[in-house]
Amino acid sequence: MSLTPVQRQILKFFQEHPQAVETVRGIATWLGQEAEVVEQALEGLVSRKWLALHETSAVRGYALTADARFLTQIREALGAP
């Protein structure tokens, strides 16, 4: 499964901010994208286990995985060394 342009933007954001935990609205603002488009892209990345979903009763936050295997897959998908 290939990455959408928005998924690529999201992964690059998290590579530049690896400690970030961010909401759909926050990521949409950073990327200048519609929240609905970002949410759909995030769900695809969570299903690959490239991003982790942190939920409370009030908020959903997304973060880059800490799993080295998935980090390698992300670098390869983005064409990074």
N, C-alpha and C positions, 0 to 999 in steps of 0.2 A: 504494500500500500504506500503510495507516494504522499508527500506532504503538500498541503495547500500553502499558498503564499502567506496566509495569516498564521498557520502553524509554524512556518519558518521564522516569521517575525517574533512569535512568542518564544520559541526556543532560543533565538538570539538574545532576546531580552533576559531570559533566565541565565544564559551563559554569562552575560555581562553583570548580572546581579544574582549570583548563585545562592545567596542567603535569603533572598526575598521570599516573602509569603504575600501573595497579592490576590485581590478580588477580581472578578470579571470586570467590574466598573473601572477599577484601577488600571488593569491591563489595557482595556479599551481606550482609556484616556491616554496612556503612554503611547499606544500605537496609532491613535487617531482612527480607530475602527468602531463600528457599531457593536454594542454589547452582545447582541444576539449572535453575530458572526463570530465574535471572540469566544463566547460560551460554547458554541458548537465545536470550534477548533480545540478548545481546552478539553472537552469531553473525549475527543479522539486521542489526544495526547495522554490523558489519564488512562484510557483503555489500553494503550501500549505500555503503560507503567513508566513513561518518561517523565510524567509529572505526578505529584502526589496531591490528593485532595484532602484538606483539613477542614472538617465541618464542626460547627457548634450549632446550637439552636438558633443563633442569630445571624451567622455569617459563614460563607464558604470561601476558603482561601486555597490558593494553588501554589505549589513550590516545586522546584526541580528535584528529581529523585536523587537519593544519595547512593544508589546502587551502581557500582562501577561498571557492571555489564551494560546497563542501560545508558550510562553516560558515554560509553564507547560507541554504542549504536547511534546516539544523538550526534556525536562528532562526525561519524561516518556519513550519516544522512545529510548533514550540513556541508560535507566536503572539507571539514577541518582536519588538520593533522592530529 
